[in-house]
Amino acid sequence: MVTEARMVDPMPSDSRFARAFVIVAQPRSGSTLLADALHQHPRITCHDELFTPKWVHGYRPRDEESAAVDHETLLAERNEDPEQFLLERVLHEADDQVQVGFKVVYSDIFSGDPLARFLRLFIIENRIRVIHLRRLNLLRCFISVERMSRLGIAHSHNSAPQDSSLHLKEDDFLRFVLNQQGNSDFISRSMNVIAHPRYEHLPQGYRECIEALGVPRRPFQANLSRMSSHSLAASIADAERWNKWDFPRSTGFAQYTD
């Protein structure tokens, strides 16, 4: 859990920062779907995970020359000079007509490595606009994180069947809850949060993001079937013992209309 809010002098001011944004997301909270939906807007470029330590995923600039750069080159450039990477590879398209952003998950900014420290300070010191995406049902979030970890799934684009034999420990869950709440509190205190979408209400949260970014409203378009709610019994062992933590229960996304 991070407690510091200011560690170094601010970076030089850049007019592009005013048109930049970052989706800072809890793990397993629908951030890929939200980034994809925002990227469909003609006045928004929203990249996916550019600051995960081991890869650059979902780099999608609008201009063909930048789009042709391979991921190995992007990864090397980012690791060599992350500030230059942001300015020349990510924010270069930001102007009066286009907002540019990307997504990170908590671990991308709260781990102890130098890249995470740089990114955290970049967001704080330059008052970059933050869309803070969370999942209200922390048990479901924990189950999803544990499932990915135990099955060795590195990214949400991968998939695997539900496993009802997953055994959870309550102490691990409570530590997870405290860690998530601590990270969330730090973001609320230290960052320039402009929108608070939630996994359980992602279409409505998308509309909040659009309004906060100041671009014309467009319908939410995303495949929400990936977010269908499974019963606890289909996800974990000894499900009845965990019912007290299973809230809020999602009523589903099919009823949403814009």
C-alpha positions in Angstrom: 0.0 0.0 0.0 1.4 3.4 -1.0 1.3 6.3 1.5 3.4 9.0 -0.1 1.8 11.6 -2.4 4.7 13.8 -3.5 8.3 12.7 -3.8 10.0 14.8 -6.5 9.7 18.1 -8.3 7.0 18.4 -10.9 7.9 17.6 -14.5 7.9 20.4 -17.1 4.4 21.6 -18.0 3.1 20.4 -21.4 -0.2 21.6 -23.0 -0.9 18.0 -24.1 -1.3 17.0 -20.4 -4.6 18.9 -20.3 -6.0 16.6 -23.0 -4.6 13.4 -21.4 -6.4 11.0 -19.2 -5.7 7.7 -17.4 -8.1 4.9 -16.5 -6.8 3.8 -13.1 -8.5 0.5 -12.4 -8.9 -2.1 -9.7 -7.9 -5.5 -11.0 -10.7 -7.4 -12.8 -13.0 -4.4 -12.9 -13.9 -4.2 -16.6 -11.1 -1.9 -17.6 -10.4 -3.5 -21.0 -14.1 -3.1 -21.9 -14.2 0.5 -20.8 -11.0 1.4 -22.7 -12.3 -0.3 -25.8 -15.6 1.5 -25.6 -13.9 4.9 -25.1 -11.6 4.2 -28.0 -14.6 3.8 -30.3 -15.4 7.4 -29.9 -14.0 9.5 -32.8 -12.6 12.1 -30.5 -10.9 9.7 -28.1 -7.8 7.6 -28.5 -7.6 5.2 -25.6 -4.8 2.7 -25.4 -4.9 -0.4 -23.3 -2.1 -1.6 -21.0 1.1 0.4 -21.8 2.8 0.2 -18.4 2.5 -3.4 -17.4 6.1 -4.3 -16.4 6.6 -7.2 -18.9 4.7 -6.0 -22.0 3.0 -3.2 -23.9 -0.5 -4.3 -24.9 -3.2 -2.5 -26.9 -1.1 0.3 -28.4 -3.5 1.8 -30.9 -2.7 5.3 -32.3 -4.8 6.7 -35.1 -1.9 7.5 -37.4 -0.6 4.6 -39.6 3.1 5.3 -39.0 2.9 5.0 -35.3 0.6 2.0 -35.5 3.2 0.1 -37.5 5.8 0.1 -34.7 6.2 -3.4 -33.3 5.6 -4.2 -29.6 9.3 -5.1 -28.9 10.4 -1.6 -30.0 7.7 0.0 -27.9 8.7 -2.0 -24.8 12.3 -1.1 -25.3 11.6 2.6 -25.7 9.3 2.6 -22.7 11.8 0.9 -20.4 14.6 3.2 -21.6 12.8 6.5 -21.1 9.2 6.3 -20.0 8.6 10.1 -20.1 9.8 10.3 -23.7 7.7 7.3 -24.5 4.6 9.0 -23.1 5.3 12.3 -24.9 6.3 10.9 -28.3 4.4 7.7 -28.6 1.2 8.2 -26.6 0.4 11.9 -26.1 1.6 13.1 -29.6 -1.9 12.8 -30.9 -3.5 15.0 -28.2 -4.9 18.3 -29.6 -8.0 20.4 -29.4 -10.1 17.7 -31.1 -8.7 14.5 -29.6 -8.4 13.3 -26.0 -5.7 10.7 -25.4 -5.5 8.2 -22.6 -4.6 4.7 -21.5 -5.4 2.3 -18.7 -3.4 1.0 -15.8 -4.3 -1.3 -13.0 -3.4 -0.7 -9.4 -0.3 -2.9 -9.5 1.1 -0.8 -12.4 1.3 2.3 -10.2 1.6 0.8 -6.7 4.4 -1.7 -7.0 7.8 -0.8 -5.9 9.6 -0.8 -9.2 10.9 2.4 -10.8 8.4 2.3 -13.7 5.5 2.3 -11.3 7.0 5.1 -9.3 7.5 7.2 -12.4 4.0 6.7 -13.6 2.4 7.4 -10.2 4.4 10.7 -9.9 3.7 11.6 -13.5 -0.1 11.3 -12.9 0.0 13.2 -9.6 2.5 16.0 -10.4 1.0 16.9 -13.7 -2.6 16.6 -12.5 -3.5 14.2 -15.3 -7.2 13.5 -15.3 -8.0 10.1 -13.8 -11.0 7.9 -14.4 -11.1 5.7 -11.3 -12.7 2.4 -12.1 -13.7 0.1 -9.2 -15.6 -3.1 -8.6 -18.1 -2.8 -5.7 -18.3 -6.5 -5.1 -14.9 -7.2 -3.7 -15.5 -10.9 -3.2 -16.2 -11.4 -7.0 -13.1 -9.2 -7.7 -11.0 -11.4 -5.4 -12.3 -14.6 -6.9 -11.4 -13.4 -10.4 -7.9 -12.3 -9.3 -7.3 -15.6 -7.6 -8.6 -17.6 -10.6 -6.3 -15.8 -13.0 -3.3 -16.2 -10.7 -3.8 -19.9 -10.1 -4.5 -20.7 -13.8 -1.6 -18.6 -15.0 -3.8 -16.3 -17.0 -1.8 -13.1 -17.7 -4.4 -10.9 -19.4 -8.2 -10.6 -19.5 -8.1 -11.4 -23.3 -7.3 -14.9 -22.2 -10.1 -17.1 -21.0 -10.7 -20.3 -19.1 -13.7 -22.2 -17.8 -15.1 -21.5 -14.3 -13.7 -23.8 -11.6 -16.0 -24.6 -8.7 -13.1 -26.3 -6.9 -11.4 -23.0 -6.1 -10.7 -22.8 -2.4 -10.4 -19.4 -0.8 -9.0 -18.3 2.6 -10.8 -15.6 4.5 -7.6 -14.1 5.8 -6.3 -13.7 2.2 -9.6 -12.1 1.2 -9.6 -9.6 4.1 -6.0 -8.6 3.3 -7.1 -8.1 -0.3 -10.0 -5.9 0.8 -7.7 -3.7 3.0 -5.2 -3.4 0.2 -7.8 -2.4 -2.4 -9.4 0.1 -0.1 -6.0 1.6 0.8 -5.1 2.0 -2.9 -8.5 3.5 -3.6 -8.2 6.1 -0.8 -4.7 7.1 -2.0 -6.1 7.7 -5.5 -9.0 9.8 -4.1 -6.7 11.9 -2.0 -3.8 12.4 -4.4 -5.0 12.3 -8.0 -7.2 14.4 -10.2 -10.2 12.1 -10.4 -12.9 13.2 -12.8 -15.1 10.1 -13.0 -16.0 7.1 -10.9 -17.4 4.3 -13.1 -18.1 1.0 -11.5 -18.0 -2.5 -12.9 -21.5 -3.2 -11.8 -22.8 -0.2 -13.8 -20.3 0.1 -16.6 -22.6 1.5 -19.4 -23.7 4.3 -17.1 -20.1 4.8 -16.0 -19.1 5.1 -19.7 -21.6 8.0 -20.0 -20.1 9.7 -16.9 -16.6 9.3 -18.5 -17.8 10.9 -21.8 -19.3 13.8 -20.0 -16.2 14.3 -17.8 -13.9 14.3 -20.9 -16.1 16.9 -22.5 -16.7 15.1 -25.8 -20.1 14.6 -27.6 -22.2 11.8 -26.2 -22.4 8.5 -28.0 -24.1 5.2 -27.2 -22.1 2.7 -25.2 -21.0 -0.2 -27.4 -19.3 -3.2 -25.9 -19.8 -6.9 -25.5 -21.1 -7.2 -21.9 -21.6 -11.0 -22.1 -18.0 -11.4 -20.8 -19.2 -9.8 -17.6 -22.2 -12.1 -16.9 -22.5 -13.0 -13.3 -21.9 -16.6 -12.3 -23.3 -18.1 -9.1 -20.8 -18.5 -6.3 -21.3 -22.3 -6.4 -20.1 -22.3 -10.0 -17.0 -20.3 -9.0 -15.7 -21.5 -5.7 -15.8 -24.4 -3.2 -17.8 -24.0 0.0 -19.9 -21.2 -1.5 -22.4 -20.9 1.3 -19.7 -19.7 3.7 -19.0 -16.8 1.4 -22.5 -15.5 0.8 -22.2 -12.8 3.5 -19.5 -11.1 1.4 -21.3 -11.4 -1.9 -22.7 -7.9 -2.3 -23.8 -6.0 -4.2 -25.3 -8.7 -6.4 -25.5 -7.5 -10.0 -28.9 -7.6 -11.6 -27.3 -8.0 -15.0 -26.5 -5.6 -17.8 -29.1 -6.6 -20.4 -31.7 -4.1 -19.1 -29.5 -1.1 -19.9 -30.6 1.2 -22.7 -29.0 4.5 -23.7 
